[in-house]
Amino acid sequence: MKRTINNLSVFTTGGSKEKSILFVHGFPYDHTMWDYQVKEFGEKYNCITYDIRGLGDSPESDGQYTIESFVDDIENILNELKLDNPVLCGLSMGGYISLRAVERMENKFSGLILCDTKSAADDDQGKIKRAVGIKAINANGAEKFVEQFVPNCFAEKFTRENETEYLEVLNRSRKHSAAGLKGCLLAMAARTDTTSYLQKISIPTLLICGKEDKLTPPDVMKSMADKINNSKFVLVEGAGHMTPIEKPEIVTNAIKEYLIHNIWIV
């Protein structure tokens, strides 16, 4: 079911209201990147996805975003849907948002799943890269930026062997507005570093990374896992940055095992 919460497009699917999973998508994608996982878990659990402000069906508003304001959006969703300690699952930018949300209000979550993301803030080189992205959008438009950015998120084998699925994802991302994309780039460039909080995380945490991830390589995520108590690291062979799409069965099974052994007895 689709509903609007503080101008965000929010989608709910499923079962037990006491057992909820809130999925936060990456950049520059939308809530549909979690479709396989929602289909698998929607019969037993209450699955919530949403389009981050400025992406997908969520309007861009003023285009002035911060990770902090994205966390405010999560808090509004928790309150509006009356979610009782859901599991929070984020990929890439969604992971940045999830890490800050847990740092700010860990008591509101029962578990954390981090896919292809990192806790470190952008260094100077990273900030310059975000600025170059904004400059490219201003010069050549949002669509051209997306066409150049998205291929880096997938393993080459996936794009060759799953052309239809890949083009569907790419075409959805082409529809984002320039203001929305630039707002997200600014938010990521300005985000805080959450590395020091990793050792303080007390909720069970699952970290998933594609072996061929060029944006957040496995050694980065393994280092994060080593800092988090009660965590498990899963390396996904043959996947790049978009593990839930590239290897949906492996990711879903990893999440299922995590939920059974750490969160809910089913």
C-alpha positions as CSV (number, residue, x, y, z in Angstrom):
1,M,0.0,0.0,0.0
2,K,1.3,3.5,-0.9
3,R,0.9,6.4,1.4
4,T,2.3,9.8,1.9
5,I,4.2,10.8,5.0
6,N,5.6,14.3,5.3
7,N,5.6,14.5,1.4
8,L,7.5,11.2,1.1
9,S,6.1,8.3,-0.9
10,V,6.1,5.3,1.5
11,F,5.1,1.7,0.6
12,T,4.0,-1.0,3.1
13,T,3.7,-4.7,2.3
14,G,2.8,-7.5,4.5
15,G,2.3,-9.4,7.6
16,S,3.0,-9.0,11.3
17,K,3.0,-5.4,12.5
18,E,5.1,-6.5,15.4
19,K,7.9,-7.6,13.0
20,S,8.9,-4.9,10.7
21,I,11.8,-4.2,8.3
22,L,12.5,-0.7,7.1
23,F,14.5,-0.6,3.8
24,V,16.5,2.5,2.8
25,H,17.6,2.6,-0.9
26,G,20.9,3.8,-2.4
27,F,21.8,6.6,-4.7
28,P,20.6,7.2,-7.4
29,Y,17.8,4.6,-7.1
30,D,14.4,4.3,-5.6
31,H,12.4,1.9,-3.4
32,T,12.0,-0.7,-6.1
33,M,15.6,-1.8,-5.7
34,W,14.3,-3.8,-2.7
35,D,11.4,-5.5,-4.7
36,Y,12.9,-9.0,-4.4
37,Q,13.4,-8.8,-0.7
38,V,10.0,-7.3,-0.1
39,K,8.4,-10.1,-2.1
40,E,10.3,-12.7,0.0
41,F,9.7,-11.2,3.4
42,G,6.3,-9.5,2.9
43,E,4.3,-12.6,3.8
44,K,5.7,-12.9,7.3
45,Y,6.9,-9.4,8.1
46,N,5.8,-5.9,7.7
47,C,8.1,-4.5,5.0
48,I,8.4,-0.7,4.6
49,T,10.2,0.9,1.7
50,Y,10.1,4.6,0.6
51,D,11.6,7.0,-1.9
52,I,14.2,9.2,-0.3
53,R,13.4,12.9,-0.7
54,G,14.1,14.1,-4.3
55,L,14.3,10.6,-5.8
56,G,11.6,8.3,-7.2
57,D,8.1,9.5,-6.4
58,S,9.1,11.7,-3.5
59,P,9.1,15.4,-4.5
60,E,12.4,17.3,-4.4
61,S,11.0,20.2,-2.3
62,D,13.8,22.8,-2.1
63,G,16.6,20.4,-2.9
64,Q,18.5,21.4,0.2
65,Y,19.2,18.0,1.9
66,T,21.4,16.7,4.7
67,I,21.8,13.2,6.1
68,E,20.3,14.6,9.3
69,S,17.1,15.7,7.5
70,F,17.0,12.2,5.9
71,V,17.1,10.7,9.4
72,D,14.3,13.1,10.4
73,D,12.3,11.5,7.6
74,I,13.0,8.0,9.0
75,E,11.8,9.2,12.4
76,N,8.6,10.6,10.9
77,I,8.0,7.2,9.2
78,L,8.6,5.4,12.5
79,N,6.2,7.6,14.3
80,E,3.5,7.8,11.6
81,L,3.4,4.0,11.1
82,K,3.9,3.3,14.8
83,L,6.7,0.9,14.1
84,D,7.9,-1.0,17.2
85,N,11.7,-1.5,17.0
86,P,11.9,-2.4,13.3
87,V,15.1,-3.8,11.7
88,L,16.7,-1.1,9.7
89,C,18.3,-2.1,6.4
90,G,20.2,0.4,4.2
91,L,22.4,0.2,1.1
92,S,25.1,2.8,0.1
93,M,23.6,6.2,0.8
94,G,20.8,4.3,2.6
95,G,23.6,2.9,4.8
96,Y,24.9,6.4,5.6
97,I,21.4,7.3,6.6
98,S,20.9,4.1,8.6
99,L,24.2,4.5,10.5
100,R,23.4,8.0,11.5
101,A,19.9,7.0,12.5
102,V,21.3,4.3,14.8
103,E,23.8,6.6,16.2
104,R,21.0,9.1,17.0
105,M,18.3,6.7,18.2
106,E,19.5,3.1,18.4
107,N,16.8,2.3,21.0
108,K,14.2,2.6,18.2
109,F,15.6,-0.3,16.3
110,S,16.0,-4.0,17.0
111,G,18.6,-4.7,14.3
112,L,20.8,-3.2,11.6
113,I,21.6,-4.5,8.1
114,L,24.3,-2.6,6.1
115,C,24.7,-3.4,2.4
116,D,27.6,-2.0,0.4
117,T,28.2,1.1,2.5
118,K,30.8,2.7,4.8
119,S,30.9,4.6,8.0
120,A,33.7,7.1,7.0
121,A,32.7,10.5,5.8
122,D,34.0,11.8,2.5
123,D,37.7,12.8,2.5
124,D,38.7,15.8,0.4
125,Q,39.0,13.7,-2.7
126,G,35.5,12.3,-2.1
127,K,34.1,15.8,-1.6
128,I,35.7,17.0,-4.9
129,K,34.2,14.0,-6.7
130,R,30.7,14.9,-5.4
131,A,31.3,18.5,-6.6
132,V,32.4,17.2,-10.0
133,G,29.1,15.2,-10.2
134,I,27.1,18.4,-9.4
135,K,29.0,20.3,-12.1
136,A,28.3,17.5,-14.6
137,I,24.6,17.6,-13.9
138,N,24.6,21.4,-14.4
139,A,26.5,21.1,-17.6
140,N,25.0,18.0,-19.2
141,G,21.8,17.2,-17.3
142,A,20.6,14.6,-14.8
143,E,20.1,11.9,-17.4
144,K,23.6,12.0,-18.7
145,F,25.0,11.9,-15.1
146,V,23.0,8.9,-14.3
147,E,24.0,7.1,-17.4
148,Q,27.7,7.6,-16.5
149,F,27.2,6.8,-12.8
150,V,25.1,3.7,-12.7
151,P,27.4,1.3,-14.6
152,N,30.0,1.6,-11.9
153,C,27.5,0.2,-9.4
154,F,27.2,-3.2,-11.1
155,A,29.5,-6.0,-11.9
156,E,30.2,-6.2,-15.6
157,K,29.0,-9.8,-15.8
158,F,25.6,-8.7,-14.4
159,T,25.1,-6.0,-17.0
160,R,26.0,-8.4,-19.8
161,E,23.9,-11.3,-18.7
162,N,20.9,-9.4,-17.3
163,E,20.5,-6.6,-19.8
164,T,16.7,-6.2,-19.4
165,E,16.8,-6.0,-15.7
166,Y,19.8,-3.7,-15.7
167,L,18.2,-1.3,-18.2
168,E,15.0,-1.2,-16.2
169,V,17.0,0.0,-13.2
170,L,18.9,2.5,-15.3
171,N,15.7,3.8,-16.9
172,R,14.0,4.4,-13.5
173,S,17.1,6.3,-12.4
174,R,17.1,8.5,-15.5
175,K,13.8,10.0,-14.3
176,H,15.2,11.7,-11.2
177,S,15.3,15.4,-11.3
178,A,18.5,17.4,-11.3
179,A,17.6,19.1,-8.1
180,G,17.0,15.8,-6.3
181,L,20.3,14.3,-7.5
182,K,22.3,17.4,-6.6
183,G,20.7,17.6,-3.2
184,C,21.7,14.0,-2.4
185,L,25.2,14.6,-3.6
186,L,25.5,17.6,-1.3
187,A,24.1,15.6,1.6
188,M,26.6,12.8,1.1
189,A,29.5,15.2,0.8
190,A,28.5,16.9,4.1
191,R,27.7,13.8,6.1
192,T,29.3,13.1,9.5
193,D,31.7,10.2,10.2
194,T,30.0,7.5,12.2
195,T,33.1,5.2,12.5
196,S,33.6,6.0,16.2
197,Y,30.1,4.8,17.0
198,L,30.6,1.4,15.4
199,Q,32.0,-0.1,18.6
200,K,29.0,1.3,20.6
201,I,26.4,-0.5,18.4
202,S,24.6,-3.0,20.6
203,I,21.9,-4.3,18.3
204,P,22.7,-7.3,16.1
205,T,24.3,-6.2,12.8
206,L,24.6,-7.8,9.4
207,L,27.1,-6.4,6.9
208,I,26.8,-7.5,3.2
209,C,29.2,-6.6,0.4
210,G,29.7,-7.6,-3.2
211,K,33.1,-9.0,-3.9
212,E,33.4,-6.8,-7.0
213,D,32.1,-3.6,-5.3
214,K,34.2,-0.7,-6.6
215,L,32.6,2.0,-4.5
216,T,32.7,0.4,-1.1
217,P,35.2,-2.5,-1.4
218,P,35.0,-5.6,0.8
219,D,38.0,-4.6,2.9
220,V,36.2,-1.4,3.9
221,M,33.1,-3.3,5.1
222,K,35.1,-6.0,6.8
223,S,36.9,-3.4,8.8
224,M,33.6,-2.0,9.9
225,A,32.4,-5.5,10.9
226,D,35.5,-6.0,13.0
227,K,34.5,-2.9,15.0
228,I,30.9,-3.9,15.7
229,N,30.1,-6.4,18.4
230,N,27.6,-9.1,17.6
231,S,28.1,-8.6,13.8
232,K,28.4,-10.8,10.8
233,F,30.1,-10.1,7.5
234,V,28.8,-11.7,4.3
235,L,30.8,-11.5,1.1
236,V,28.7,-12.0,-2.1
237,E,30.6,-13.5,-5.0
238,G,30.0,-12.1,-8.4
239,A,28.3,-9.0,-7.2
240,G,29.2,-5.3,-7.4
241,H,27.7,-2.5,-5.4
242,M,24.1,-3.4,-5.9
243,T,24.0,-6.8,-4.2
244,P,20.2,-7.0,-3.5
245,I,19.6,-6.7,-7.3
246,E,22.6,-8.6,-8.6
247,K,22.4,-11.6,-6.2
248,P,19.0,-11.3,-4.7
249,E,18.7,-14.9,-3.5
250,I,22.0,-14.8,-1.7
251,V,21.2,-11.5,0.0
252,T,17.7,-12.6,1.0
253,N,19.0,-15.9,2.4
254,A,21.7,-14.0,4.4
255,I,19.0,-11.6,5.8
256,K,16.7,-14.6,6.6
257,E,19.4,-16.4,8.5
258,Y,20.2,-13.2,10.4
259,L,16.6,-12.6,11.3
260,I,16.1,-16.1,12.5
261,H,19.2,-16.3,14.6
262,N,19.4,-12.8,16.0
263,I,16.0,-11.0,15.8
264,W,12.9,-13.1,15.6
265,I,12.3,-16.8,16.2
266,V,10.1,-18.0,13.4
